[in-house]
Amino acid sequence: MGKLAGKTIFITGASRGIGKAIALRCAQDGANIVIAAKTADPHPKLPGTIYSAAEEVEAAGGKCLPCLVDIRYEDQVRQAVGETVKKFGGIDILINNASAISLTPTEATSMKKYDLMNSVNARGTFLCSKECYPYLKKGSNPHILNLSPPLNLNPRWFQNHVAYTMAKYGMSMCALGMSEEFRPDGIAVNALWPRTAIYTAAMEMLGGGASVKSQCRSPDIMADAAYIILTKDSTKFTGNFCIDDDVLNAEGVSDLSKYQYDPNVKLLPDFFLDSGNPDDINNLKVKSTPKTSSNRKHISTGNTDLDRTFEQIQANMSEALVKSVNGVFQFDFKDGGKYYLDLKNGEGDMDFGDAKTDVDVTMTMKADNFVKMARGELNPTTAFMTGKLKIDGNLGIATKLEKVMKQVQSKL
């Protein structure tokens, strides 16, 4: 048995993704794992429930208590903590993994989404820490680990999604404040964040295909880094904002290729870290599109790459495509005017200017990046993750644009 044998670890949002990966790593030591998450029934697109995760934990060598918990609600958290103590006798480690995300600018962020992110990320982390604290004080080498970024005040990380950044930084501020508050109790409080994008089922659902996956690391790197942190002396290692590969490098692990899906592909940097240059993912040059007059009613057959791209999309429009996509797109090109694409009504429609009906998704980008996406040279998810593409509106419909792009790639 390993260093965490017999330790009780309470993990929020651990039915899938990074949280589950950490649970499985700790289970290998024979730890007691509490899966505190809100997925009891299978999701149509996201695999994993608290019960399926519990089965995997026990198969890996640990004991598990699946708890149906929405960490926005105090009574549910308190009940889950109580059930944990009743079953395992206490709590040694808390991992605040659960998080909500909406990468939208201020005007496009509904207060419902704002409240969700702050209730889960900042408030949920505070609440779980508060409820676990009395038991952590009695725990063996007690730790709290928040999966949140360093407090980087570069405006770049606020300008496109200030509500999400505020909520995520709330988790980081909990780590900063509680590390000092709980230091006299011997409770370590640290934060952990990935250097690169981590490929999970949630990213896949948002449209990340094989090309995006190849630029990511697996959740295992976060699990291994978390294990290292959780096995350190809680009285000595606290108040740190850790990056996954830095943690591994400090332990002498220099070859990280096993965490890559494709070691030959450049990795995609994650949010909130200034290191790395995401702009060099694709250096192909495409000539820009001149602005067109607002009274232009048809896509011309001129020489511009953007016109040719829209011509091919127009040629592929059909009732079947409209039925499949069922969305209206507004494109706002910073260097090429406005276009719309109606794949919701009739056999579809497109033209310059503003859409003639309600818009489901507005996409803001440079015209040459749109052309690259159409040619298959730039994946839409990659563009979104690196700030080359801003999306306002229905993300589910936005992901269907990739299907449209694939139909025209061979013709451009």
N, C-alpha and C positions, 0 to 999 in steps of 0.2 A: 504494500500500500504506500501511497505517496504522502507528500507534505500536507495535503489537505484532507487526509483520511479522517472521517468523523466530524469534520467541520460542517456547520450548517450555513448555506449560502442562499440568500434571498435575491432573486434576479427578476427585475421587472421586464416585461415585453420579451420573454425568452421562448416564445413558441416557435420562433423562426429566426433566421438571419444571424447577426453577430451575437445577440443574446444567447441563442441556442448553442452556437459554437463554443462560447465561454462555458456554458453549462456542461457540455459534453467533455470539454478539456478537464474541468474540475472533477467530473464524475469518474474519470480514469483513475483518480487518486482514492476513490471510495468516499467522496464527499456526499453530504445530504443536500440535495438541490431542491429549492422551491421555485417552481415555474409560476410566476405571478403575472398573468396576462389575461386578455379579455376574449381570446378566440377559443370558444368551446366547440363550435361547429365548423366544419371545413368551409373555407372561403372558395368561391368559384375560380379565382385566379391565383390566390396566394396559398401555397401548401403549408400545412402545419397547424396543429391545435395544441392546447396545453396538455392534452392526453397523449397525442402522438409524440410530443417532445418528451413527456415523462417516460414513455416506453423506450425511447432512444437513450435517455439518461440511465435507466436501469440496465439496459443492455450494455452500456459502456462501463458499468461497474459501480454506479452510485445508487443511492436511495433517493426517491423523488416524491414530492408532494405537489400535485398540480392544483393551483388555486385560481379560480375565476375572479379576476380583479380588474376593475377600471380605476386606475390610480388617481383619477380626478375626484373620487368620492372617499371621504374620510372614513366612513363606516366600513367600506369594503377593504380598505387598506388595513384598518385596525383589526378586522375579522381575520384577514389572511395572516397577519403577524401573530395573532392569538393562536390560530390553528398550527402555525409553524412551531411556536414555543411548546404547545401541547404535544405535538408529535415528536419533535427532536430535542426539546429541553432548553432551547435558547437560539440565539442568532450570533454568528461569528463574522459574517461578511454580508454587506449589502452592495449590490451592483445596480445602479440606476441607469438602465439601458433604454427603457421605453421613451419614445420620442414621436412627435408629430411634426410634419413638414409641409409647408406651402411656400414655394419660391416665387412669390408674387410681390409686385410693388405696392405701394400704399393704396392707390386708388382701386386696385384690383383685389385687395385683401378684404374680404368680408369680416365683419366683427365676429361672426361665428367661427371663422377660421382662426382669427386672432386669439379668441378665447380658448379654442381647442389647443393651439400650440402652447400658450402660456399656462393653461391648466395642466397639460401633460408634462411639458418640459420643465419649466421652472417650479410651478406649484407642486407637481407630482413628485419631483425630486426632493423638494423641501419636506413634503408630507411623509414620504417613505423614510427619509432620514430621521425625522422627528419621532416617528412611531417605532423605529428599530433601535433608536439611541439607548433607551433604558436597558436593552438586552445586549447591545454591543459593549456597553460598559462592563458587562460581566463575561464577555466572550474571550476566546483564546486568540491572541494576536489579531484583534479586530480591525477590519478595514471597511471603508466605504469607497467605492470606485464609481465615478460618474463618467459616462461616455459622452464627453463634451470637449470643445476645442479650447486652446489657449485664448486668453482675452486679447485679441488682436484688434486694435482700434483704427486700423487702416480703413478709410471710408469705402474702399472697394467692396468690403464685405458687408456693408450696410445699404449701399445705394440701390441695389436691385431687389432686396428682400429684407427690409429693415425689421418687419414683424418677426420673421423667423429667426433672424440674428439675435434680436432682443430675447426671445424665448430660449434659444440655445445657450446664449451667454448667461442666462439666469441659472442654468445648471452649473456653469463654470464658476459663477460667483458663489454658489453654494459650496463648491469645493474649496474656494479661496477662504471664505469666512469660517466654515466649519472645521477646516484643518487647524486653525488656531484655537477656535472655541473648544474643540474636543481633544486638543493636544494633552492637557492635563490628565485626561482619562485613558491615554495610551491608544486612542482610536486614530488610525491613519485615514486621511481623506485625500484622495488624489483624483486626477482626471486623465483620461486616455482618449486619444484621437488618432485616426489613420492618416498617414502621409499621402496615400493615394485613394482613389475611389475603390470601394469594396463592393464586389458584385453580389447582390442578394436577390431574392425573389421579388422584392418590392421594386428594385431597379428594372428587373426584367418586365414587370407589369407595366412600367412607365415607358416601355418601348425600347429598352436596351437589348440589342441583338448581339450576335456573335462578335461583331466588330467592336462593340463597346466592352463586352466581356473580356476580350483579349487585352484590353488596356487597363484592366482592374486586377487587384489582388483578391484572394479568397478571404472569407471571414476568419480562417484559421490563424492568420497573422495577428489579428486582434485578440483571439483566444490565447495564443501563446504569450503575447505581451502582457495580457491581463494576469495570466498565471504567474508570471515572474513578479509582477507588482504585488499580488496578493500573498505571495510567500515571503516577502521581505518583512523585516522587523518593523512592526507598526509604530514603535516608539521612535524610530530613526528615519523612516521614509514616509514623509507626509508633506502635504502642501505643494505637490508637484503637478505640472501640466506636461504629461508624457505624450510622446509620439511613438507609434508602434515600432517602427524600424529602429529608432534610437534606443528603445528599451532592449531590443534583441541585440543590437550592435554592442551595447554596453556589457552584455553577457557573453560576448565572443562569437555571436552568430553573425557571420558576414555574408554568407550565401543565402539570399532570400528568394532565389529563383523558384523554389518549390511552392511559393505562395502565388506565383503568377500563372495565369491560364495560358499565356504565350510569352515565354521569356525573351522572344525576339522583337516584341512590340513595345513601343514607348508607353510608359504608364501615365495614366490620367491623374493629375493632382486633385486632391480633395479641397473642399472649401476651407477658408479661414487661415490658410498657410501661405505666406508670401514666397516661399521657396518654389522653384520650378517656373517654367514659362509655358503655359498651355497654348500660347499663340503659335508655337512652332510645330504643332501636331500636323498641320497641313500647310505647306508653303506654296502650293500651286497658285499661280497668278491668273486671274480672269479679268478681262477688261470690264470696267464699270459701265452701267447703263445710263444714258442721258435721260434727264427728266422729260416727261411727255406732257402735252397740254391736257388740261382737265376735260376738254370736250371730245377727246379721242374715244371712239366707241368700239373699236375692234383691235384685237391684237394684230400688229402688223407682221409682215413676213420680211422685216428688215434684217440688218446684219448683227444686231446685238444678241449676246448669249441669253440674256433674260427673255427676250421675245421668243427665241427659239425654244426655250424651256417651256414657256407657257403654251406655245403652239402644240407641242407634243402632249402636254397635259390635256389641252382642249381636244386633241385628236382621240384621246383615250377615254373621254367622258362618255358615260352610258348610264342607262337606268339602273343597271346592276351595280355599277360603281357608286352611284348616288345612294342606293339602298344600303350598300355596305358601309359607307362612310357616314352619311346622314349628318353632315356638318357644314357650316359656312365659315370660311377662313378669310380674314382680312390680313393682307401683308403690307407692312409699312417699312419700305426700304429706305434706310437713312440716306442713301446716295442714288435712289432711283424712283422716287415717287411711291404711289399707292396702287395696289392691285387687290382684287378680291376673287375668290374661288368659291362658287356655290355648288356644293355637292350634297344638297339637301332637297332641292326642289326640281321636279321634272327630270330632264336628262342632264341637268347641270348647266352652269353658266359661269362666265368669267369675263372680266373687263378691267380697264384702268379705273382708278378712283375708289370711292367708298361703295361697300356692298349695298344692294337695294333692299335687303331684308335684315333681320336680326342676325348679328354675328355671334358665333359660338366661340371662336378662338381668334385672337389678334396676335400676330407674330411680328416682332420687330428685329431686324437684322440688316446687314449689308447685302446688297444685291448679289455680289460675287459669292457670298457664303450660301445663299439660296441655290445658286447654280451648282455649286459644289455638292450640296446635298442631293440635288436632282441627278447629278452624275455618279453618285455613290462615292464621292471623294471625301465627304464629311458626313458622319452619322448625325442625325438630328439630336440624339441624346448627348453625344459628345459636344455638339454646338451649345446645347442648353447648359451642360455642366461647366463649360468653360466661359460662359458669359457672352458667346457670340450670337446667341439666340435668346430673346426674351419672349415669354409666353404669358398672355393674359387670357383667362377664361377656362374653358373645359379641357383639362389635361387629357382626359380619356379620348376625346375627339382629336386633340392635338397629336396623339401618338399614331393615329390612323394616317397621317400625312405620309409616313414612311412607306405605307403600302402604295400610295399614289406615286411616290418617287420611284419605287422599284419598277413600275410599269413603263416608265419612260427612259430608264437608264441606258438601255441598249440602243436607243435611238438618238442619243446626244453625243 
